[in-house]
Amino acid sequence: MGQHIRIILTTVALAVFLAAGSAAEQWTTSLAVENGCGESISLSYGIHPDGTGGLDPALGEVGLPPWPPTAVFEARFIVDGLEGLALDVRDDSRTARTHRIQWQAGGCGYPVVLRWDASALPPATFTMQDGYTGTLIPAFDMAQTDSLVIPAGQSYIKRVDITVLPGELPPGPPVITPAIPDQSIFVGQRFAELDLDDFVDDPDDPDEDLDWILSGSGPPWAALSPDRILEVNAPEGWTGSATFTLRVIDPGGLQDEQEFRLEVLAPGLPSWTIGLTVNNAGLESEALGVGIHRDAGEGIDQDLGEVALPPWPPASIFDARCLLPDGFTHSRLDLRGSVSQTIRFHIEWQAGSGGYPVTVTWPADLPLGEFSIRDELGGAFLPALDMRSAGSMVVPDSLSFIEGLVIEVNPVVDTTPPFGPEGLDVSGWSPWDWVTLDWSAYPCTEENFAYYEILFDTELFAEGATHSWDWSEDGSLCNWETTSTTVALPGPADRYVFRIRAWDVFGNPGALSRWGIIGDLSGAPLPLETGLAVRDVSCAPNPFNPVTGIRFTLGDDSQVLVDVYDARGRLVRRLGEGLMRAGPQVLAWNGLGDGGTPVPSGTYLCRIEAGSQVVVRKMTLLK
């Protein structure tokens, strides 16, 4: 089949038709062999692209020990002279192959019966006969019956051959698997490109002979390249989301499709959902969810999964619901806008014939914030419970008049800026075209880290020219594990100067890195940075117990902040804050937090900030 590519453009949707070799055929089927008193052994046989005529342990074939005493019943496949197998797998060539079954009937003797499910045989021709070239049992089609009986009068027959001639598989539809992932990025980041060949499996047709149809409205704008790469772009500064559908059709018209979501977020309070389970006396249960999302409103947000429910069923039926803020609509899911003030979620139920106790449970891993739950009557009967200290609340039989609970959430916004990166190197210079940036990601370990921002400025050394430094944003990278990127340069200049800084999901920026410079270094000098250099930073002893010394040198008098954080980016202890004189400095940390409580063994980060310069060092406390 020839390659064909069709492209259709409309004002609201982008649809691209693109044209996955045949998947190797593979199957197994089974049959049972039993003797005169009903003892039975199950055998399996089939084909696999990696199968051979010998022993294939990787495919599950196991060589059996020698035959047991003749009084014991047993059946086996015989392969290339091996004593026997319980599973016999061959290659997937289209030529005929024979599976030979032998047995000893044991103390119960004959009849020996072979049974199989004729309706479950794979697409092939299955022929069975005795192992003596069919002179005693003529060859027959296994699809026409489901058993073979060898009576006592033919007890000398102890071997049967199954000859398989693989047939052509019926055409199968293309399948989109695994699911195309939804993508959420922060404004300024880039969507990851996806090779959609990795998500489509078709047993009959190569990728290039399929029709690939991508549809959906934007922004963000999504398109398929001729080699089936999903490329997504969003307008500069834009936030929002859109749903797209990929449909794949083979030449026979068989198809599969899947929706996925693309979302651009602004840094701020992140979205989250908590799953709840409400059950009556442990008999029936309903799954509910509450949470926050940037796009959520006070009513029904169908795009986010909220659905208006019909009226309550009869009182004898168990049901549980979230009461949405408009006061009359119920849903299984209640999402609110991303706000920092207190949010109240109302859970209601009717206990049905199962009655009480009614129990509400929730996961242990809750988002950042304070979470409490109480009865709907203001906590008069069930005092407010800290949801972080327990995993459930029970309304007993004696409080069956309570038919709802209130979850109260005070989201916490993290104000701690992310750490790092410390250094920045520029290489791979191609004049006026591109450069490669490399930096040290460590110790940017904050669990709420969002992305890196790259900034640059240029200089032209024209005679008499003056330069005003204006750091311009070039782009952002997706995760803290990224330590290198290639940057396209916007135009010619004598010198490019780069800086990089980290942002977290709450919109907190880290300190700017040191400069990374490339180009003509002999021209005009770089502008002075605000703040003063921190040099010769060390923590010793390291590892330590119970005290370590933090030493550094200031080039001049400076306002300095020295903090200790744990490995998840949480402030543990403030060691110093204020004006420090130029020269060597020494601070000590004794392994205590700000409240004077000893901290556990582990890795900690010492962060020294002087002006615009930030230096971080790792320390290990061993107890």
Buried (B, 14 or more C-beta within 10 A) or exposed (E): EEEEEEEEEEEEBBBBBBBBEEEEBBBBBBBBBBBBEEBEBEBBBBBBEEBBEEBBEEBEBEEBEEBEEEEEBBBBBBBEEBEBBBBBBBBBEEEEBEBBBBBBBBEBBBBBBBBBEEEEBBEBBBBBBBBBEBEEBEEBEBBEEEEBEBEEEBBEBBEBBBBBEBEEBEBBBBBBEEEBEEBBBBBBBBBEEBEBBEBBBBBBBBBBBBBBBBBBBBBBBBBBEEEBBBEBBBEEEEBBBBBBBBBBBBBEEBBBEBEBBBBBBBBBBBBBBBEBBBBBBEEBBBEBBBBBBBBBBEBBBEEBEBEEBEEEEEEEEBBBBBBBBEEEBBBBBBBBBBEBEEBEBBBBBBBBEBEBBBBBBBEEEBBBBBBBBBBBBEBEBBEBBEBEEEEBBEBEEEBEEBBBBBBBBEBEBBEBBBBBBBEBBBEBBEEEEEBBBBBBBBBBBBBBBBBBBBBBBBBBBEEEEEBEEEBEEBBBBBEBEEBEBEBEBEEEBBBBBBBBBBBBBBBBEBBBBBBBBBBBEEEBEBEEBEBBBBEEBEBEEBEBEEEBBBBBEBBEEBEBBBBBBBBEBEBBBEBEEEEBEEEEBEBEBEBBBEEEEEBEEEEBBBBBBBBBBBBBBBBBBEE
